[in-house]
Amino acid sequence: MKKIVSALMAGLMGAPAVALAEDSPHTFSGNVTLSSDYLFRGISQTGGDAAIQGGLDYSHASGFYLGTWASNVGWIEDFQGYKSGNMEIDLYGGYRGELGPVSYDVGVIGYFYPGDNGGATTGDTTELYIGLGWKWFSAKYAYSISDETFGFANSDGSNYFEINASYPVGETGLTLGAHWGTFSFKNNGAQDYDDWKVSAAYDMGKLSPVMSGVTLGVAYSDSNAGKSAWTDANGRYLGDSTTFVWIGKAL
């Protein structure tokens, strides 16, 4: 683990970006993050433990994009009952553009959890999504087309709606964020919940060019998820209020 963290921190400080011709319609980018917890829609994916994460993205000038992202997780074994499995791998693609002052984003994303489920319901999930943005505000709706949405059986048609705000404070490098979301599980109503979060992120490049692309952040997250539905095998309530910090670098 120490070797992995050391390699990640080295990447945060000095990983080079992919160089392309200035007039190329193709853009490649990446990101790496070390977080004290991995919260997804208000639910801890690591049982309160740290997470190492990273992603790669491709976008075309036309608006088309593809990407992948990965993180370590704990809920696959501790909550879902897999015999083995501690990774999440996301694959997504879509199209984004603008209609006057409003931006839009439509696409599909697959969340995959490799491992031995030992007969437990699979956590693999595919969602269709649409998002709209205006100035500092955005809204997004995701609709599951999987029979087993994040491990809950007969749940195709489950959906998650969220509203977000991201406000840059002048030229300080500080960005304030707020989030509210609601998850509705088809045929699994006991799992329904709302979640909310406030955050602050600072662009470390404001302090030194050496730190360009590095972001340091802190967030507070909470939910009203039912304890009986969202407590893992170790007795940890995954929807509990929590404060977590992260450091990441855009590549």
Backbone hydrogen bonds, N-H to C=O, Kabsch-Sander energy under -0.5 kcal/mol:
donor,donor_aa,acceptor,acceptor_aa,energy
5,V,1,M,-2.6
6,S,2,K,-2.4
7,A,3,K,-2.3
8,L,4,I,-2.4
9,M,5,V,-2.6
10,A,6,S,-2.0
11,G,7,A,-2.0
12,L,8,L,-2.3
13,M,9,M,-1.6
14,G,10,A,-1.9
15,A,11,G,-2.1
24,S,21,A,-1.9
27,T,59,S,-2.4
29,S,57,D,-2.3
31,N,55,G,-2.0
32,V,249,K,-1.8
33,T,53,Q,-2.6
34,L,247,I,-2.6
35,S,51,A,-2.7
36,S,245,V,-2.8
39,L,37,D,-0.6
40,F,38,Y,-0.5
40,F,43,I,-2.4
43,I,40,F,-1.7
44,S,238,L,-2.8
45,Q,38,Y,-3.4
46,T,38,Y,-0.5
49,D,46,T,-1.2
51,A,35,S,-2.8
53,Q,33,T,-2.7
54,G,70,A,-1.9
55,G,31,N,-2.3
56,L,68,T,-2.4
57,D,29,S,-3.0
58,Y,66,L,-3.1
59,S,27,T,-2.4
60,H,64,F,-2.9
61,A,25,P,-1.6
63,G,60,H,-2.3
65,Y,94,G,-2.2
66,L,58,Y,-2.5
67,G,92,Y,-2.3
68,T,56,L,-2.4
69,W,90,D,-1.7
70,A,54,G,-2.5
71,S,88,E,-1.9
72,N,52,I,-0.9
73,V,86,N,-1.8
74,G,45,Q,-3.7
75,W,45,Q,-1.7
77,E,74,G,-0.9
78,D,74,G,-2.3
79,F,75,W,-2.3
80,Q,75,W,-2.9
82,Y,76,I,-2.8
83,K,116,D,-2.4
84,S,116,D,-1.6
87,M,114,P,-0.5
88,E,71,S,-2.6
89,I,112,F,-2.8
90,D,69,W,-3.5
91,L,110,G,-2.1
92,Y,67,G,-2.3
93,G,108,V,-2.0
94,G,65,Y,-2.1
95,Y,106,V,-2.8
96,R,63,G,-2.2
97,G,104,Y,-2.0
99,L,102,V,-3.5
102,V,99,L,-1.7
103,S,133,G,-2.3
104,Y,97,G,-2.5
105,D,131,G,-2.0
106,V,95,Y,-2.5
107,G,129,Y,-2.2
108,V,93,G,-2.4
109,I,127,E,-2.6
110,G,91,L,-3.0
111,Y,125,T,-3.5
112,F,89,I,-2.4
112,F,110,G,-0.6
116,D,84,S,-1.1
117,N,115,G,-0.7
120,A,117,N,-2.7
125,T,111,Y,-2.3
127,E,109,I,-2.8
128,L,143,Y,-2.6
129,Y,107,G,-2.6
130,I,141,Y,-2.0
131,G,105,D,-2.8
132,L,139,A,-2.6
133,G,103,S,-2.3
134,W,137,F,-3.0
135,K,101,P,-0.5
137,F,134,W,-2.8
138,S,164,N,-2.4
139,A,132,L,-2.6
140,K,162,E,-2.2
141,Y,130,I,-2.6
142,A,160,Y,-2.6
143,Y,128,L,-3.1
144,S,158,S,-3.0
145,I,126,T,-2.5
146,S,126,T,-0.5
149,T,147,D,-0.6
149,T,152,F,-1.1
150,F,123,G,-0.6
150,F,148,E,-0.7
151,G,122,T,-0.9
151,G,148,E,-0.7
152,F,149,T,-1.8
153,A,151,G,-0.5
155,S,147,D,-3.0
155,S,152,F,-0.6
157,G,144,S,-2.0
158,S,155,S,-1.8
159,N,184,S,-2.4
160,Y,142,A,-2.2
161,F,182,T,-2.1
162,E,140,K,-2.4
163,I,180,W,-2.8
164,N,138,S,-3.0
165,A,178,A,-2.5
166,S,136,W,-2.5
167,Y,176,L,-3.2
169,V,174,L,-3.2
170,G,168,P,-1.4
172,T,169,V,-2.0
175,T,201,A,-2.8
176,L,167,Y,-2.7
177,G,199,S,-2.6
178,A,165,A,-2.1
179,H,197,K,-2.4
180,W,163,I,-2.1
181,G,195,D,-2.7
182,T,161,F,-2.4
183,F,193,Y,-2.9
184,S,159,N,-2.9
185,F,183,F,-0.5
186,K,155,S,-0.6
186,K,184,S,-0.6
188,N,185,F,-1.6
191,Q,188,N,-2.1
192,D,189,G,-1.5
193,Y,183,F,-1.7
195,D,181,G,-2.6
196,W,222,D,-2.4
197,K,179,H,-2.1
198,V,220,Y,-2.0
199,S,177,G,-2.3
200,A,218,V,-2.4
201,A,175,T,-2.5
202,Y,216,L,-3.1
203,D,173,G,-2.3
204,M,202,Y,-0.9
204,M,214,V,-2.5
205,G,214,V,-0.6
206,K,203,D,-1.9
207,L,204,M,-1.8
208,S,204,M,-1.2
211,M,208,S,-1.6
212,S,209,P,-1.7
214,V,211,M,-2.3
215,T,248,G,-3.0
216,L,202,Y,-2.3
217,G,246,W,-2.7
218,V,200,A,-2.3
219,A,244,F,-2.4
220,Y,198,V,-2.7
221,S,242,T,-2.9
222,D,196,W,-2.3
223,S,239,G,-0.5
224,N,194,D,-2.0
229,A,226,G,-0.6
230,W,226,G,-1.6
232,D,236,R,-2.5
233,A,78,D,-3.5
235,G,232,D,-2.1
237,Y,235,G,-0.5
238,L,230,W,-2.7
238,L,236,R,-0.8
240,D,237,Y,-1.1
242,T,221,S,-2.5
244,F,219,A,-2.3
246,W,217,G,-2.1
247,I,34,L,-2.1
248,G,215,T,-2.5
249,K,32,V,-2.5
250,A,213,G,-2.2
251,L,30,G,-3.3
